[in-house]
Amino acid sequence: MKETDFSIKKNLEEAKADAYLMTGNIHNADIYYVTRFLASDEFVYLQTGAGKEILFISEMERGRAEIESRVSNIKTTQEFGYREKIKEKKDTTIAYAACISELLLGEKVKRIAVPYDFPVFYSNYLTEAGFIIVPIKSPFRKMRSVKRQEEIEAIKYAQMAGEKAMEAAIALIAGSEEKEGMLHFEGELLTGAKVNSIIDHTLLDFGCEAEETIVSCGEDTANPHGTTDGPLRANAPIIIDIFPRSKKKRYFADMTRTVLRGEASEKLKAMYETVFEAQEKALSMVKPGVQASVIHNVVCNLFEERGYHTYRSGSKAGFTHSTGHGVGLDIHELPGVGESNFLLEAGNVITIEPGLYYPGIGGIRLEDMVLVTEKGCENLTRLEKKFVLKSFL
């Protein structure tokens, strides 16, 4: 990987800034992307207008950073007298801010670009110390939207784990029996919590995790992010949305299937067929140079032509969200497949997930994740789409 891959010189020139500064930890996707380093405690990344990169960490993390980080210029808090500053300032945060200030002075930078979510305390401290702070849109978010091969492989791995978990969840539902309108498995009520549990266990077997898996049933499916922890009903739609992340590689994947154990109403069958057709239409349009909003509007048009509502007309039922989103180090990142004018390019990884949601009827959503290629797209989601489950898989 070349150092120039991460140059943000143009962004700094537009902001008339001497350097870009961000702080973060294990939860900050941008800082991991550019450093390939993870730490639970806060650390700093700095890039100057000349392209010099600095990783500023605690002395305890130096050895690991020298092995793991792609940034070779490493400075530590000890070099700036952090412990002495704690004794002097009587506050660890003030002491850390003072170290950052000295780091910036040493690099002879004055006007500092920072991301929109830069901590206000550090901003105020540095301003009082004489620096000019310029909040700018993250220069790495657009960069992150085009995946390198190693990133694609990491996403594919998470997707494989997600599909194994989805197969386990659907098999559990398919193997259930109806008793008095409810699903039972091995003599016990089958609950959304039980399905969620088998998903979690399967993901862990592959070194992945998912914090907000959606398992919803019946009326709960009328809410796109509705969840059902309790008993699952027979003859009702069950939406399963899994977005696993590799614990080691840190990349997400995303997929949704809607299934039903028993008999589906004609309304639900028609909704499922329409959502399936909308997704197929959208997938056929994905290629470099296509505007994301064009794909989204084609999906909306198809739904409206079939008599379903979309939020374009102000409706709160029907198709109420965007057609998709980028996937990577964050579960939702660029490019959004909605009303934006983003032009798709090779290397984008996006979801295509149309859905219909009606109170009193239920919801249907299908989601595949695709890689934009030079000539079209590669569907990274291999699992079949099967709505009505009438027998064991």
N, C-alpha and C positions, 0 to 999 in steps of 0.2 A: 504494500500500500504506500503510495507516494505522499509526501508531506503536502504537496500542492492540492491533493484531493480535498483538503479541508481549509483551503485558503478562503478568507472572507474579506479580502482586500477591497473588493468593490462595495460591499456593505459598509465598511468603515469609511471609505471615501464619500459615499452618499450621506453618511451621518456626520461627516467632518470630524471623525473621532480618531484618536491616536491608537486605541486598543479596544478590544472587546473582553469583558470580564463577566464570568458567571460563577455562582456558587451552587453546590448541590451535593447529593449523596446517592445512595443506592436507588432512590426513587426518581431521579432526574434522568430522563431518557436522552436529552441533548448532551449532557456531560459524559454519559457513558458512550454515546455514539462517537464523540470526538476524541475521547481519551482511551476508551476500551478498559477503563478502570472502575472498579466498584468499591465502595466503602460505606459502612453504616454511618460514620461521622462525616460531617461536612468537610468539603475540600473545594479548591478553587482552580479554575482553568482560565488562562489569560492568553490572548493572541494579539500581538501588536500589528500595526500597519505594515511593518516590514516582513510579517509572516512568522515572527518568532513565537513559539508556543511554550508555555510554562505550566507545569502541574505543581500546585502548591498544597502540600499535605502535611500531616503530622509526621514526626520523625519515626514513630512506630510503624508507619505504613511504607516507609521508604523502600525496604527490601522487596516487598511484594510489588510495589509500583515499578521498580526497575525491571522486574520480570514480566509483568502483565501489561503495563501501559504502553501505548504507541507513542506517547510523548516522552522524549528522552531527557528533556531539560526539567529536572525535578528539584524543587526547593522545599524546605521544610520549615515548620513554625519555629523549630529550635534555632534555626539560623537567624531568626528575627527576635529572639529573646522572649518567646511567648510566656514561659513560666515566670520570668521576672516581671513581665507586664501584668500578669494576673495578680501578683503580689502588690504591684503599684496601683493598678486600677480597681482592685477588689471586685472584679467582674470579668468572667471568662469571655463574654460576647464583646465587650469593649476592648479587651486585650486582643482578641482575634481581629477585630476591625482595625486596630492599630497596626497589626502585622501586615494586613492587606495594604494599608496606606503606605507602609515602608516599602513593600514589594513594588507598588506602582511608582513611587518616587525613584526607586533604583532603576526602573526601566525608562525613566524620563518621559512618562506620559502624563498628560494633563486632562484631556477631554476623553472620557471613558464611555463607550457604548455598553449598555447592559440590557438583558432581556426584560420583557414587561413584568415578569414575576420576580425580579431582583428584590431581595429583602429591603424594606423601607428603612430599617435601622442602619444598615450599611450605607445605603444611599445618603441618608442624612449625615452620617459620620464623615463620609468622604467629601461631601459638599462643604461641610464645616472645615475640613482640612484643606480646602482650596481646590479640589478637583471639580470638574464639570461633568455631571452625570447625564447621559442621553439615553433614555429608554428607546429601544428599537425592537421591531419584530424579530424573532429568533432567525438568524441566518442559516441555522442548521435544519430547520423544519422542512424547507423546500429541498435541501440537499438529501435529507433522509427519505424523501418520497421516491427516489430512484435507488433501488436496491442493487447492491453488488452480489456476486454469485454466492459468497459465504453467507450473506444475509438471507438470500432466497432459500438456501439449504436449511438454515435455522428455522425459517418459517415453515418449510415443508415438514420438518421433524415435528414441530408443535402441531401441525395439522394432522399428521399421522396419529399422534397421540389422541387428538380430539376425536378423530374418526373411530378409534378403538373404543373410546369412552361413549360415543354416540351409539355404536353398535351394541355395547353392553346395556345401555339404557333402553334402547328400542327392543332388544331381546327380552328384557324384564317385562316390558309392557305387553309384548306379543305373547309371552308365556303366561299372562295373567288370565283369570277367569272372572266372568261377571256374576255378581250376587247382589240382587236387589239394587241394581243400578250402579254399583260400585265395583272397582277392580280389586281382585284379591290375588295374592301370589303365595303359594304354599300355605294356604289356609288363613293368611293374615291380610288385612287391608293394605293395599299398595298405596303408598303416599308419595307426594312430591319429594319429601325429605329422603325417602328411601332411594328414589331414582337419583337424586342429587348425590347421595352417598356413594353409590356404585360408580358414578361419574368421577368423583374425587379420587376414589381408590384406584380406578383404572389409570387416571392421569399420573398419580404418584408412582405407579409401576414403571412409567416411562420418564420419570424425572420432571414432570410438568405439574402445574397447579392452575386452578381457576377460582377466583374469589367471588364472582357474582354470576354464576351459572343460572340461567333462567329455565325453570321447569314450571309451566303453568297449564292449567286445565280448565275447560268449560268457560264460564263467565270471565274468569281471570285472563283468558287469552284475548279478550276484547281490549285489554290494555297492552300495548306493545312490550312493556317491561313488567307486566304483571307476573306474580309468582304464586305458586300453590305449594305450601308445605304439607298440607293435610291430605286426606283421601283423594284419589284420582277417580273420576267418573268414567263409566263405560259410555260408549256412543257420543263422546264429546271430544273436541280437538285437544291435543296436548302439544304445546310448543316447547321444544327443547333447543336452547341457544347456548352453545359452549364456546367460550373464547379462552383457550388454554395458553399458558406461557411457559416456555422452557425455563426451568430454574437456573440452569447453567448458561444458556445462550441468551436469555432475556427477551427473546422475540415471541410475539403473540401469533395466534392463528384465530380463525373465527368461522363458525358454521351454524346453521339452524335447519332443523327438520320439524315438520308438523305431522303427527301421526294420530290415529284414532283406533281404539280397540272396540270393535263391535260394528254397528251399522251407522253410516253417516247420512244425515239429512240431505235432500236435494240441494238446499241452499249452500250447505258446507261443501258438497261436491263441486258445485259450480264455482264457488270462491276458490277452491284449491286449483281447479283446472285453469282459472283465469290468472291466478298468481304464478302458476307454473309457466303458462304461455308468456306472461309479462317478463319473467326471468329469462326464458329462452330468447326472447326478442332482444332484451338488453345485452345478454351475453354475446349475441351475434354481432353487436355493434362495437364491442370493445376492441380498439386498436389504436396505435399511436396517431396523434393529430386530431382525434375526435374530442369535441368539447363535452365535458362531463354533464353539463346541463342539458345537452341534446339527448343523451341517453335517458336522463331522468324524465324529461318532458315526453318522450316516447312512451315510457311506462305509464305516466299519468294519463296520456291520451288514450292508451289502450283500456285502462280501467274505466275512464269516463265513457268511452264508446260502448262498453259493456253494461253501462248503467250503474257503475259504482262511483262513490264519491272520492274526491281527493282534497287535500288541504288547500289546493290552489283556489278553490271556490269558497274557502273559509270553513269547510266542514270539519267537525271534530271527530268524525267517524269515517271509515273507509281506509284510504291510503294516507296516512298521517305523518309520514317521515320521509327522509331522503332515500334514494335508491341504493346508496352504499357509501363506503368510506375507505380510506387507506388503512393498511394494517402494517405494523412493524414493531418498533420498540414501545409504542403506545398502541392500545387497541383501536383508538380513533386518531388517525393522523391524515396528513395530506396524501393523495387528493380526495376531497369530498366529492361524492357522486350525487349532487343535488342541484342547487341553483347556481353554483359557482361556474365561472368561465374557464376553469382549469382545463388545459389541453393535456390529454393523456399522453404519456411517453413510455417507451420501452423501459422496463425495470420497475414500473409502478406495480404494487400489489394492492388490489382493491376487492371489496365485497360487492356482490350484486344481491340485494335482499328485499325485493318487493314484498308487500304484505297488505292484507285487508283485515279490518277490525270493526266489528259491529256488536254493541251491547245487545244482549238477548239472543245472539246467534253464536258469537265467538270470533276467534281470530285465526288467520292462516299466515304463516311466514315461511319462506324458503330462502336460504342464504348459502351461496357458494363463494369461495375466495379464488380469485384469478390473478395470474401474472400477465401483465401487458408485455407482449413480445414484439419483435420487429414487424411482423406481418399481421398480428391479431392478438390472441390471448391463449394462455394455457390454463385450463381449469385445474386448480390444485385440489379440488374437492372430488374425491372419487366415490363417496358413498351414494348409493342409489336413493331415489326419492320414491317412497311408497307411503301413501296416506292411510288407507284402511288396512288394519292388521286383523285378519280373521282367524289366524291360526299361528302355531309356533313357527318362528323363523327357521 
